[in-house]
Amino acid sequence: MKTFDHLSVIGLREWIDLPDLGVAGLRAKIDTGASTSTLHATEVVQFERDGRPWVRFTAHLGTLVQLRHRHCQAPLVAVKTIKSSNGQTQTRYVILTTLALGDRTWPVEFTLTCRKAMRYRVLLGSRALVDGQLVVNPALTYVQDKPTHPKLLGVQ
């Protein structure tokens, strides 16, 4: 069996922060079957700032029981057509923002879509895992400590 020392192990679910968006304490589900990561967002509106495309949106962060939301803005990276696991296609806005997981941070692309009916507000896809040099042990959950990004001290 081969092992790779430079890869960190994560579980099927992990705590993450999105410091550039001012978001702390999100539970993310790891989805190796999806290439793209997804953030639950509504009221997504494209606008222009300094001649460049941006989006403003409401990020929904809590659980179905404890609802939390935050109004966010981010540069628009792309608009993509995504095919879901049930075969439906949807056009989504894509942003690039910093992800904090455990003691690591790195830039990750997220598509913005309504995940109201889903249990987890964030899915981390395989591209984020490759870029973060992570491997998943699906028998485990919350392997890494909650991130403590300095930008988010006091934010919940």
C-alpha positions in Angstrom: 0.0 0.0 0.0 1.4 3.4 -0.9 1.3 6.3 1.5 1.9 10.0 0.8 3.3 12.0 3.7 2.6 15.4 2.2 -1.2 14.8 2.2 -3.4 15.6 5.2 -6.4 13.4 6.1 -9.9 14.9 6.5 -13.2 13.2 7.3 -16.4 13.2 5.4 -17.5 16.4 7.2 -15.2 19.2 8.4 -15.5 22.6 9.9 -14.3 25.4 7.6 -14.1 29.2 7.5 -14.3 31.6 4.5 -12.3 34.5 5.9 -12.5 36.8 2.8 -16.3 36.6 3.2 -16.2 37.1 6.9 -17.7 33.6 7.5 -16.7 31.4 10.4 -17.8 28.0 11.7 -19.4 26.4 8.6 -19.9 22.6 8.5 -18.9 21.3 5.0 -19.6 18.0 3.5 -16.8 16.5 1.4 -18.0 15.4 -2.0 -15.3 13.7 -4.0 -17.9 13.0 -6.8 -18.2 16.7 -7.5 -15.3 18.6 -9.1 -16.6 22.0 -8.1 -17.3 23.3 -4.5 -20.6 24.9 -3.8 -21.9 27.5 -1.3 -25.6 27.9 -0.4 -26.4 31.4 -1.6 -29.6 33.3 -2.6 -30.3 36.8 -3.9 -27.3 36.6 -6.2 -26.9 39.8 -8.2 -24.1 40.7 -10.6 -22.7 44.2 -10.6 -19.7 46.1 -11.7 -16.9 47.5 -9.4 -14.0 49.4 -10.9 -14.9 48.1 -14.3 -14.8 44.4 -13.2 -17.7 42.0 -12.6 -18.7 41.2 -9.0 -21.6 39.5 -7.3 -23.4 40.3 -4.1 -25.3 37.5 -2.4 -26.8 36.2 0.8 -24.7 33.3 2.1 -26.8 30.9 4.3 -24.6 29.5 7.0 -26.5 27.8 9.7 -28.5 24.6 9.9 -32.2 24.1 9.3 -32.7 24.7 13.0 -30.2 27.5 13.6 -30.5 29.8 10.6 -27.7 32.3 10.0 -26.9 34.4 7.0 -24.4 37.0 5.9 -24.5 39.5 3.0 -21.4 39.1 1.0 -19.6 40.5 -2.1 -16.9 38.9 -4.2 -15.3 39.2 -7.6 -17.0 37.1 -10.3 -14.6 34.5 -11.8 -17.0 32.9 -14.3 -20.5 31.8 -15.1 -20.7 28.0 -15.5 -23.3 25.5 -16.5 -23.2 22.7 -13.9 -24.8 19.3 -14.4 -26.1 17.9 -11.1 -26.1 14.3 -10.0 -29.7 13.9 -11.2 -28.8 15.2 -14.7 -30.3 18.7 -14.4 -28.2 21.6 -15.7 -28.1 24.9 -14.0 -26.2 28.2 -14.7 -24.2 29.3 -11.7 -22.0 32.2 -10.7 -18.5 31.2 -9.6 -16.4 33.1 -7.1 -12.8 32.5 -5.8 -12.3 32.9 -2.1 -10.0 31.8 0.6 -10.9 28.5 2.4 -9.6 27.8 5.9 -9.6 24.1 7.0 -7.6 23.1 10.1 -4.4 25.1 10.0 -4.4 25.5 6.2 -5.7 28.2 3.9 -5.9 28.3 0.1 -8.0 29.8 -2.7 -11.0 27.7 -3.8 -13.6 28.3 -6.5 -17.2 28.1 -5.3 -20.4 28.0 -7.3 -23.3 29.9 -5.8 -26.6 28.1 -5.7 -29.6 27.6 -3.5 -29.1 24.5 -1.3 -32.2 25.2 0.9 -33.3 21.6 0.8 -29.9 20.2 1.5 -28.5 19.4 4.9 -25.1 21.0 4.4 -24.7 24.6 3.2 -21.2 23.9 1.7 -19.9 21.1 -0.5 -16.2 20.7 -1.0 -15.5 19.2 -4.4 -12.4 17.3 -5.6 -10.6 20.4 -7.0 -10.5 22.0 -3.6 -9.2 18.7 -2.1 -6.4 18.4 -4.8 -5.4 22.1 -4.3 -5.4 21.6 -0.5 -3.4 18.4 -0.8 -6.1 16.5 1.1 -7.2 12.9 1.2 -10.6 11.8 2.6 -11.2 8.9 5.0 -15.0 8.6 4.7 -15.2 6.6 8.0 -14.2 9.7 9.9 -15.8 13.1 10.6 -14.4 16.4 11.9 -10.8 15.1 11.9 -9.2 18.6 11.7 -9.6 21.2 14.4 -11.9 24.2 13.8 -10.0 26.8 11.8 -8.9 29.9 13.8 -8.1 32.4 11.1 -6.9 35.7 12.5 -9.2 37.6 10.2 -12.2 36.0 11.8 -11.5 36.3 15.5 -14.8 37.1 17.2 -16.9 36.3 14.1 -19.6 33.6 14.4 
